[in-house]
Amino acid sequence: MNVRQVIPRDAIPSVDAPEFGATYDGDGEDDVVVLDTCDPARAYPVRYLNYHEIVNDVVDGDPVAVTWCPLCGSAVVYDRRVNGQTLEFGVSGKLADDDLVMYDRQTESEWKQSLGECIRGELQDTSLTVRPASLGSWQEFRETYPDGVVLQAPGGESEAASDGDEPASIDYDESPYDEYVDGEGFGLAAHRGTSDSREWNRDDLAPKTVVLGVEQGADAVGYPLPDVRDAGGVVTDHVGDRSIVVFATADGIHAYEDPGYEFDLEEGDIVGDGTSWNVATGRSADGRRLERVPSRRLFAFAWQDDHGEDAFYHHDA
């Protein structure tokens, strides 16, 4: 694991006192991280997370960290409780294999964001618990959860708004990672346009293919979005002793506990057990709801960094 200091600690400021409201000043197509196991459901716009990367929140009494690494495209929500202690996370300014390294302000231990594992400090080798969450569009969130709330613009300064390593005033209408996401390279060098870009030695997956990673004990499987779509939009599988079903549609990729139904994708809709199902929420037209599996949404290169080149589901045509 290559760990390096890239910018000063807290040059990208975490959001530690988040405020929520019913309105959002962005576009309907904007991505939001969604927590829908709480009441009301909460949305965290990636447009804001690009400049903050961590939101320390309390949801229905549970302390959580909503985390986002723009370079790895990794959206993961963690429980902030470790060994009976509630941690508050900040941005260390370091990268581990091009992934955000968080630090906790209680012990100053350092944590690899995509993995949720402490890599240095008092809590080394401890892992955070992943909370069920998803990534979708703001429009989809508002239509699905009319009473849901959205993170309000935190404001302030961030290194992500600067041409250098020092923070600058944030303009959320700017999109500092669009060119990186659309380009072929990956990692910090690709984002900064330097010559030391990483190599990718496989042709079955592009390095920035969207992957949904599911872990159970020592087992980990990453489900590439294109492979699940090639499988007809529905994949039933086992990760460890957990039976899951993964759906992939135009609305994204989601994993749920497998209820044993035979699901099919028909004209863009998931149908099974005599009814239709909302992929984003797991809710059926007749009032049932699937249980969302804790998962990590990230780019293929980041999943491979954490779990190796064989930790992927592949659809055999």
KEMIMI-207952 format. One record per residue: residue number from 1; residue in one letter; x, y, z of N, C-alpha, C in turn. Coordinates in steps of 0.02 Angstrom, whole numbers, plus 50000, padded with zeros to 5 digits. Each point is the difference from the previous one (the first is absolute). Layout:
  num  residu  n_east  n_north   n_up  ca_east  ca_north  ca_up  c_east  c_north   c_up
  NUM       A       X        Y      Z        X         Y      Z       X        Y      Z
...
***
This chain:
  num  residu  n_east  n_north   n_up  ca_east  ca_north  ca_up  c_east  c_north   c_up
    1       M   50042    49941  50000    49958     50059  50000   50044    50062  50000
    2       N   49988    50044  49953    50040     50061  49993   49964    50058  50035
    3       V   50026    50022  50057    49970     50055  50038   50046    50060  49995
    4       R   49970    50057  49981    50040     50061  49992   49960    50061  50020
    5       Q   50035    50050  50026    49968     50064  50018   49997    50041  49936
    6       V   49940    50024  49983    49990     50037  49938   49984    50073  50013
    7       I   49958    50013  50049    49981     50068  50019   49998    50004  50076
    8       P   49997    50059  50029    49998     50005  50074   49937    49969  50029
    9       R   50006    49976  50061    49942     49973  50035   49945    50053  50005
   10       D   49939    49979  49988    49939     50042  50004   49998    50056  49947
   11       A   50045    49997  49950    49995     50048  49944   49935    49988  49962
   12       I   49976    49939  50003    49931     49983  49978   49960    49991  50064
   13       P   49953    50045  50015    49966     49999  50065   49942    49952  50004
   14       S   50000    49956  50049    49941     49958  50011   49942    50043  50023
   15       V   49940    49973  49993    49940     50034  50024   49981    49969  50066
   16       D   50006    50038  50053    49992     49973  50068   49935    50022  50034
   17       A   49966    50048  49971    49935     50022  50027   49952    50007  49941
   18       P   49983    49945  49967    49960     50004  49939   49930    50027  50013
   19       E   49976    50039  49952    49932     50026  50003   49961    49973  49939
   20       F   49936    49989  50011    49959     49969  49948   49937    50041  49988
   21       G   49975    49995  49939    49939     50034  49981   49964    49963  49946
   22       A   49945    50028  49976    49960     49966  49949   50022    50018  49930
   23       T   50038    50054  49991    50018     50024  49933   50074    49992  49987
   24       Y   50015    49994  49935    50069     49991  49976   50010    50046  49941
   25       D   50058    50032  49997    50013     50051  49948   50034    49973  49938
   26       G   50005    49933  49994    50032     49970  49942   49951    49975  49949
   27       D   50025    49956  49956    49959     49972  49945   49971    49933  50019
   28       G   49947    49981  49966    49968     49936  50013   50045    49941  49986
   29       E   50048    50007  49954    50045     49945  49982   50058    49992  50049
   30       D   50008    50047  50046    50056     49997  50047   49996    49936  50042
   31       D   50058    49968  50009    50004     49941  50043   49994    50019  50073
   32       V   49966    49958  50038    49995     50009  50073   50011    49932  50033
   33       V   50035    50000  50056    50004     49941  50042   49936    49998  50042
   34       V   49967    49943  50002    49934     49995  50031   50003    49953  50060
   35       L   49976    50025  50056    49986     49959  50059   49924    49997  50007
   36       D   49972    49941  49988    49927     49995  50001   49975    49951  50054
   37       T   50045    49980  50045    49978     49958  50056   49981    50043  50059
   38       C   50000    50066  49991    49982     50047  50053   49936    50037  49981
   39       D   49972    50036  50047    49939     50038  49987   50010    50072  50025
   40       P   50000    50049  49954    49992     49993  49927   50065    49977  49967
   41       A   49994    49976  49937    50059     49982  49962   50044    50061  49988
   42       R   50065    49989  49994    50048     50056  49992   50040    49992  49936
   43       A   50013    50057  49967    50041     50001  49940   50060    50045  50011
   44       Y   50058    49977  49976    50063     50038  50007   50028    50010  49930
   45       P   49993    50060  49971    50021     50010  49931   50075    49992  49990
   46       V   50018    49961  49949    50070     49992  49982   50030    50067  49981
   47       R   49959    50044  49973    50022     50068  49982   50031    50036  50060
   48       Y   49974    49986  50060    50029     50028  50061   50057    49956  50026
   49       L   49991    49934  49996    50050     49955  50027   50067    50006  49964
   50       N   50000    50021  49937    50063     50010  49964   50045    50050  50037
   51       Y   49971    50044  50039    50038     50052  50035   50009    49985  50074
   52       H   49968    49947  50025    50002     49986  50072   50018    49927  50016
   53       E   49978    49954  49960    50019     49929  50001   49973    49961  50060
   54       I   49988    50033  50056    49974     49965  50059   49946    50043  50032
   55       V   49944    49968  50017    49948     50033  50041   49992    49958  50063
   56       N   50015    50030  50057    49988     49968  50065   49928    50016  50020
   57       D   49958    49950  50002    49929     50011  50012   49975    49954  50055
   58       V   49940    50014  50024    49965     49956  50046   49931    49988  49970
   59       V   49985    49937  49987    49938     49981  49965   49959    49954  50045
   60       D   49942    50024  50020    49957     49962  50046   50039    49977  50062
   61       G   50043    50044  50024    50039     49986  50060   50065    49963  49988
   62       D   50012    49978  49938    50061     49963  49984   50052    50045  49967
   63       P   50061    50004  50027    50052     50040  49968   50027    49966  49938
   64       V   49999    50034  49943    50023     49972  49937   50048    50049  49967
   65       A   50042    49973  49956    50043     50041  49957   49982    49985  49928
   66       V   49976    50050  49965    49986     49994  49928   50064    50021  49965
   67       T   50032    49954  49965    50067     50013  49972   50000    49993  49925
   68       W   50043    50039  49968    50004     50003  49927   50072    50016  49980
   69       C   50029    49958  49958    50066     50015  49971   49991    50013  49926
   70       P   50009    50062  49976    49988     50015  49929   50046    49961  49953
   71       L   50062    49987  50021    50046     49964  49956   49979    49927  49990
   72       C   49972    49970  50051    49981     49929  49997   49926    49992  49986
   73       G   49962    50055  49995    49929     49995  49990   49966    49959  50054
   74       S   50028    50002  50060    49979     49955  50053   49954    50035  50050
   75       A   49938    49975  50002    49950     50025  50048   49987    49944  50050
   76       V   50017    50012  50063    49990     49951  50053   49977    50036  50062
   77       V   49948    49972  50033    49976     50027  50063   50020    49952  50056
   78       Y   50032    50028  50051    50025     49959  50056   49967    50020  50065
   79       D   49993    49951  50044    49984     50014  50070   50062    50028  50033
   80       R   49993    50055  50038    50058     50033  50030   50018    49971  50068
   81       R   49966    49948  50022    50015     49971  50066   50050    49943  49994
   82       V   50053    50004  50040    50053     49950  50001   50017    49985  50073
   83       N   49993    49938  50019    50018     49980  50069   49966    50044  50052
   84       G   49937    50016  49988    49962     50040  50048   50014    50074  49998
   85       Q   50043    50023  49955    50017     50070  49994   49974    50028  49935
   86       T   49971    50060  50002    49977     50032  49939   50055    50044  49972
   87       L   50019    49988  49938    50054     50036  49968   49972    50055  49955
   88       E   50040    50053  49992    49985     50052  49950   50057    50000  49950
   89       F   49983    49998  49936    50051     49992  49949   50014    50065  49963
   90       G   50064    50008  49981    50021     50055  49958   50043    49975  49943
   91       V   50017    50045  49954    50040     49983  49941   50074    50011  50017
   92       S   50038    49946  49998    50070     50003  50022   50045    50037  49951
   93       G   49980    50005  49937    50043     50027  49948   50045    49948  49969
   94       K   49994    49938  50024    50039     49945  49972   49957    49959  49951
   95       L   50033    49964  49956    49968     49951  49957   50033    49932  50011
   96       A   49959    49948  50000    50025     49931  50002   49978    49967  49936
   97       D   50047    49985  49955    49982     49973  49934   49949    50045  49966
   98       D   50010    50066  50004    49957     50051  49969   49932    50006  50034
   99       D   49991    49968  50057    49937     50004  50036   50007    50046  50061
  100       L   49946    50035  50016    49997     50043  50058   50021    49963  50064
  101       V   50045    50031  50038    50016     49976  50067   49967    50047  50049
  102       M   49954    49972  50039    49967     50038  50052   50041    49994  50065
  103       Y   49990    50046  50045    50027     49992  50067   49945    50014  50050
  104       D   50004    49968  50058    49950     50016  50051   50030    50047  50051
  105       R   49960    50046  50023    50024     50054  50044   50007    49977  50073
  106       Q   49976    49941  50015    50006     49974  50068   50068    49967  50013
  107       T   50024    49960  49953    50063     49964  50009   50052    50019  49948
  108       E   49980    50040  49949    50043     50018  49943   50023    49939  49961
  109       S   49964    49945  50005    50013     49943  49958   49978    50016  49928
  110       E   50030    49965  49951    49986     50013  49930   49964    49940  49969
  111       W   49952    50016  49954    49955     49949  49974   49996    50006  49924
  112       K   50007    49943  49965    49991     50000  49927   49925    50001  49985
  113       Q   49978    50051  49965    49929     50012  49992   49964    49944  49963
  114       S   50027    49976  49944    49965     49949  49961   49996    49933  50037
  115       L   50048    49988  50044    50004     49936  50035   49968    50004  50069
  116       G   49999    50060  50030    49973     50008  50067   50045    49969  50053
  117       E   50064    49993  49985    50046     49969  50047   50051    50050  50025
  118       C   50016    49996  50065    50051     50043  50029   50068    49974  49979
  119       I   50040    50043  49968    50065     49980  49973   50058    50026  50041
  120       R   49985    50045  50048    50054     50027  50042   49971    50030  50063
  121       G   50033    49986  50057    49980     50032  50062   49974    49951  50051
  122       E   49971    50028  50052    49977     49962  50058   49949    49946  49981
  123       L   49959    50014  49949    49947     49954  49981   50018    49957  49939
  124       Q   50065    49995  49985    50022     49963  49941   49970    49931  49996
  125       D   49979    49980  49939    49969     49936  49984   49927    49995  50022
  126       T   49973    50054  50029    49929     50002  50015   49962    50020  49937
  127       S   49941    49973  49990    49960     50016  49941   49935    50033  50021
  128       L   49978    50049  49960    49936     50033  50010   49944    49957  49971
  129       T   49941    50007  50028    49941     49964  49976   49966    50040  49945
  130       V   49987    49968  49943    49967     50033  49944   49925    50002  50013
  131       R   49970    50058  49986    49927     50008  50006   49969    49996  49930
  132       P   49939    49972  49996    49966     49998  49934   49988    50070  49973
  133       A   50018    50012  49938    49991     50065  49968   50002    49988  49924
  134       S   49985    50052  49962    50001     49993  49927   50019    50066  49969
  135       L   50011    49998  49934    50014     50060  49962   49949    50005  49944
  136       G   49967    50058  49995    49950     50011  49949   49997    50073  49982
  137       S   49950    50018  49961    49993     50070  49979   49956    50038  50049
  138       W   50010    50066  50002    49958     50042  50042   49927    49996  49979
  139       Q   49987    50000  49935    49931     49996  49977   49967    49935  50024
  140       E   50036    49945  49994    49973     49936  50023   49987    50002  50075
  141       F   50046    50029  50038    49990     50005  50072   49938    50040  50017
  142       R   49992    50059  49968    49944     50042  50016   49934    49968  49982
  143       E   49998    49964  49943    49938     49966  49980   49984    49941  50046
  144       T   50053    49965  50021    49990     49940  50041   49985    50017  50073
  145       Y   50032    50053  50025    49993     50020  50070   49978    50073  50003
  146       P   49937    50014  49987    49977     50069  50000   50009    50036  50066
  147       D   50005    49962  50055    50012     50031  50065   50074    49996  50020
  148       G   50042    49976  49956    50071     49994  50016   50034    50067  50005
  149       V   50058    50001  50032    50038     50061  50009   50068    49993  49967
  150       V   50030    50057  49984    50064     50001  49965   50050    50044  50037
  151       L   50062    49980  49999    50053     50040  50030   50002    50069  49968
  152       Q   50003    50051  50041    50005     50068  49974   50073    50018  49988
  153       A   50013    50045  49954    50068     50018  49981   50040    50023  50061
  154       P   50054    49965  50018    50038     50019  50060   50039    50065  49992
  155       G   50022    50015  49938    50039     50062  49989   50071    49995  50026
  156       G   50034    50057  50001    50068     50002  50026   50053    49995  49946
  157       E   50058    49974  50019    50056     49992  49955   50022    49927  49996
  158       S   50031    49982  49944    50024     49932  49991   50057    50000  49950
  159       E   50047    49954  50011    50055     49991  49951   49973    49979  49933
  160       A   49943    49964  49999    49971     49978  49937   49977    50058  49957
  161       A   49994    50059  50030    49980     50060  49962   50061    50041  49978
  162       S   50060    49975  50014    50061     50038  49989   50042    49969  49945
  163       D   50042    50040  49969    50048     49975  49951   50064    49976  50034
  164       G   50006    50012  50065    50059     49978  50037   49980    49956  50059
  165       D   50042    49999  50051    49987     49957  50058   49964    50037  50056
  166       E   49991    50065  49994    49967     50039  50052   49926    50008  49983
  167       P   49956    50000  50050    49928     50007  49987   49982    50066  49967
  168       A   49946    49999  49962    49971     50060  49969   49925    49997  50008
  169       S   49967    50056  49990    49928     50004  50009   49965    49952  49952
  170       I   49950    49967  50026    49964     49949  49962   49946    50032  49956
  171       D   49998    49978  49938    49945     50016  49955   49971    49932  49978
  172       Y   49944    49981  50028    49972     49934  49986   49976    49992  49928
  173       D   49997    50055  49962    49982     49994  49930   50059    49977  49958
  174       E   50060    50001  50028    50059     49972  49967   50001    49924  50010
  175       S   50029    49966  49951    50003     49927  50004   50073    49978  49992
  176       P   50038    49998  50055    50072     49989  49995   50021    49932  49975
  177       Y   49955    49951  49998    50020     49933  49982   49968    49975  49935
  178       D   49962    50043  49966    49967     49978  49938   50049    49975  49948
  179       E   50053    50037  49989    50049     49980  49949   50034    49935  50020
  180       Y   50013    49991  50064    50031     49938  50023   49953    49940  49989
  181       V   49937    50007  50018    49952     49945  49992   49992    49981  49927
  182       D   50000    50049  49956    49989     49987  49929   50063    49975  49965
  183       G   50059    50010  50030    50063     49980  49968   50015    49926  50009
  184       E   50053    49978  49967    50018     49929  50002   50043    49982  50060
  185       G   50041    50046  50024    50045     49985  50054   49964    49995  50067
  186       F   50037    49979  50051    49970     49995  50066   50053    50015  50053
  187       G   49976    50022  50058    50045     50017  50055   50020    50073  49999
  188       L   50040    50019  50050    50019     50070  50009   50036    50028  49940
  189       A   50047    49961  49971    50039     50025  49943   49955    50017  49942
  190       A   49950    49958  49987    49954     50014  49945   49959    50063  50014
  191       H   49980    50009  50063    49962     50059  50018   50042    50063  49991
  192       R   50062    49997  50020    50044     50059  49997   50034    50008  49932
  193       G   49995    49950  49957    50029     50005  49934   50075    49992  49999
  194       T   50028    49963  50048    50072     49989  50001   50017    49936  49963
  195       S   50064    49988  49990    50022     49946  49956   50006    49932  50034
  196       D   49991    49997  50066    50011     49938  50036   49935    49962  50012
  197       S   49957    49998  49949    49936     49966  50006   50009    49925  50010
  198       R   49953    49970  50035    50002     49929  50012   49981    49960  49938
  199       E   50022    49937  49998    49984     49956  49944   49943    49954  50020
  200       W   49963    49977  49950    49944     49954  50011   50010    49942  49951
  201       N   50015    49941  50027    50020     49944  49958   49945    49947  49994
  202       R   49940    50023  49984    49946     49952  49985   49953    50032  49950
  203       D   49971    49959  49957    49956     50026  49948   49927    49980  50008
  204       D   49984    49964  50053    49930     49981  50011   49962    50053  50038
  205       L   50035    50045  50033    49970     50055  50038   50040    50063  49990
  206       A   49967    50056  49991    50034     50065  50002   50012    50018  50073
  207       P   50054    50037  50015    50016     50014  50070   49947    50040  50037
  208       K   49962    50040  49964    49948     50040  50034   49930    49973  49986
  209       T   49995    49935  49986    49935     49967  49997   49969    50003  50070
  210       V   49936    50017  50002    49964     50002  50064   49990    49929  50026
  211       V   50018    49990  50063    49995     49935  50033   49961    50008  50065
  212       L   49958    49951  50015    49968     49997  50066   50033    49943  50037
  213       G   50034    50016  50054    50037     49951  50039   49960    49976  50060
  214       V   49996    49934  50007    49965     49969  50057   50049    49955  50036
  215       E   50001    50006  50066    50045     49959  50041   49960    49963  50053
  216       Q   50022    49939  50014    49970     49961  50054   50056    49959  50031
  217       G   50020    50021  50061    50057     49967  50030   50063    50011  49959
  218       A   50033    49945  49983    50062     50004  49961   49987    50001  49925
  219       D   49938    49994  49980    49983     49997  49929   49980    50069  49974
  220       A   50020    50015  49939    49985     50065  49969   49991    49989  49925
  221       V   49945    50028  49974    49987     49996  49928   49979    50069  49976
  222       G   50032    50022  49946    49982     50063  49968   49959    49987  49938
  223       Y   49943    50033  49994    49954     49989  49944   50005    50059  49952
  224       P   50036    49992  49944    50005     50055  49951   49932    50015  49969
  225       L   49983    50062  49995    49935     50020  49972   49989    49971  49931
  226       P   50048    50001  49953    49987     49972  49933   49987    49925  50001
  227       D   50034    49963  50045    49990     49928  50003   49931    49982  50025
  228       V   49976    50038  50049    49932     49986  50025   49948    50017  49947
  229       R   50012    50054  49963    49954     50017  49945   50002    49946  49946
  230       D   50060    49974  49985    50006     49947  49949   49965    49936  50022
  231       A   49993    49991  50065    49966     49941  50027   49925    50008  50001
  232       G   49975    50053  49969    49928     50013  49999   49976    50046  50054
  233       G   50048    50032  50035    49982     50048  50051   49987    49970  50068
  234       V   50004    49933  50005    49987     49966  50064   50053    49945  50010
  235       V   50033    50001  50057    50048     49948  50018   49985    49975  50070
  236       T   49988    49936  50008    49995     49970  50066   50065    49964  50014
  237       D   50024    50008  50063    50067     49975  50015   50005    49988  50075
  238       H   50057    49971  50020    50017     49992  50071   50067    50035  50012
  239       V   50003    50039  50054    50062     50027  50025   50008    49973  50070
  240       G   50048    49955  50009    50002     49964  50063   49936    49961  50009
  241       D   49969    50007  50058    49937     49965  50012   49939    50044  49987
  242       R   50010    50057  49967    49945     50046  49987   49976    49992  49928
  243       S   49935    49989  49992    49969     49996  49934   49976    50069  49981
  244       I   50020    50024  49941    49983     50067  49979   49972    50001  49929
  245       V   49966    50054  49984    49980     50013  49932   50022    50070  49983
  246       V   50033    50007  49942    50026     50065  49977   49961    50021  49939
  247       F   49975    50061  50001    49962     50028  49944   50042    50056  49968
  248       A   49998    50004  49934    50033     50055  49964   49953    50023  49946
  249       T   49980    50063  50003    49957     50031  49950   50028    50068  49983
  250       A   49962    50038  49963    50021     50069  49984   50005    50042  50063
  251       D   49968    49978  50054    50000     50038  50063   50059    49982  50045
  252       G   50044    49955  49978    50059     49983  50040   50002    49927  50018
  253       I   50040    49985  50052    50011     49931  50021   49989    49995  50075
  254       H   49962    49948  50020    49980     49992  50069   50001    49927  50019
  255       A   50014    49985  50064    50002     49931  50024   49953    49992  50060
  256       Y   49964    49944  50000    49952     49986  50054   50008    49927  50021
  257       E   49975    49985  50061    49995     49931  50021   49953    49964  49951
  258       D   50019    49940  49979    49960     49963  49952   49940    49967  50034
  259       P   49939    50021  49983    49941     49970  50032   49979    49934  49969
  260       G   50036    49979  49948    49984     49937  49967   49951    50005  49943
  261       Y   49983    50062  49979    49955     50009  49943   50040    49995  49935
  262       E   49965    49986  49947    50030     50001  49934   49987    50069  49970
  263       F   50053    50040  49995    49994     50068  49975   50020    50002  49926
  264       D   49968    50046  49964    50018     50013  49930   49997    50075  49987
  265       L   50039    50022  49953    49997     50070  49977   49957    50002  49937
  266       E   49944    50035  50004    49953     50004  49944   49986    50073  49984
  267       E   50024    50021  49941    49990     50069  49977   50022    50051  50052
  268       G   50057    49986  50030    50030     50046  50048   49975    49993  50071
  269       D   49952    49955  50012    49972     49990  50067   50018    49931  50026
  270       I   50014    49995  50065    50012     49936  50032   49933    49971  50022
  271       V   49986    49938  49979    49939     49967  50020   50018    49933  50033
  272       G   49960    49981  50049    50011     49937  50034   49946    49986  50051
  273       D   49983    49937  50008    49949     49978  50047   49934    50036  49989
  274       G   49984    50011  49937    49935     50028  49983   49992    50074  50006
  275       T   50055    50036  50007    49995     50073  50006   50063    50033  49973
  276       S   50000    50066  49996    50059     50037  49979   50036    50029  50061
  277       W   50065    50013  49991    50042     50022  50055   50039    50062  49980
  278       N   50005    50048  50045    50040     50059  49990   50073    49982  50016
  279       V   50043    50004  49950    50070     49980  50009   50035    50043  50052
  280       A   49986    50064  50001    50035     50046  50044   49982    49991  50073
  281       T   49939    49979  50014    49977     49995  50069   49988    49928  50023
  282       G   49993    49953  49953    49983     49932  50018   49927    49991  50019
  283       R   49959    50049  49985    49929     49996  50017   49960    49971  49942
  284       S   49949    49960  50017    49957     49971  49949   49937    50040  49994
  285       A   49965    49991  49945    49937     50035  49988   49946    49979  50050
  286       D   50008    49940  50031    49950     49977  50048   50020    50011  50072
  287       G   50053    50042  50010    50015     50022  50068   50056    49964  50036
  288       R   50031    49949  49968    50056     49966  50032   50065    50038  49988
  289       R   50051    49981  50037    50064     50034  49991   50057    49951  50012
  290       L   50049    50000  49954    50059     49960  50007   50048    50033  50049
  291       E   50043    49959  50031    50049     50026  50047   50065    50016  49963
  292       R   50020    50064  50002    50060     50020  49964   50062    49971  50034
  293       V   50048    49978  49960    50062     49971  50025   50051    50057  50008
  294       P   50036    50003  50056    50055     50048  50005   50050    49989  49943
  295       S   50019    50054  49966    50043     49993  49942   50042    50063  49990
  296       R   50047    49996  49953    50043     50056  49984   49995    50012  49924
  297       R   49986    50061  49981    49999     50018  49929   50066    50034  49985
  298       L   50038    49974  49951    50066     50027  49986   50022    49980  49930
  299       F   50057    50027  49978    50029     49982  49936   50036    49933  50005
  300       A   50006    49966  49943    50030     49933  49999   50072    50001  50025
  301       F   50039    50051  49984    50070     50000  50021   50006    50002  50075
  302       A   49954    50036  50034    50003     50005  50073   49980    49934  50032
  303       W   49949    49967  49972    49981     49934  50026   50056    49950  49991
  304       Q   50034    50003  49943    50056     49954  49987   50058    50015  50047
  305       D   50014    50064  50013    50052     50017  50048   49987    49968  50068
  306       D   49937    49999  50020    49983     49976  50067   49993    49924  50004
  307       H   49978    49968  49945    49981     49930  50004   50033    49955  49948
  308       G   50037    50028  49954    50035     49958  49951   49961    49994  49935
  309       E   50035    49977  49948    49972     50000  49933   49947    49946  49989
  310       D   49995    49952  50045    49951     49946  49990   49935    50011  50039
  311       A   49994    50056  50034    49942     50011  50045   49942    50033  49963
  312       F   49986    49978  49938    49947     50029  49960   49952    49946  49975
  313       Y   49938    50018  49997    49951     49959  49964   50007    50013  49926
  314       H   49997    49946  49959    50002     50008  49928   49942    49961  49969
  315       H   49965    50032  49955    49946     49966  49964   50029    49965  49940
  316       D   49986    49936  49996    50021     49961  49942   49945    49999  49948
  317       A   50012    50032  49943    49948     50005  49948   49983    49931  49972
***
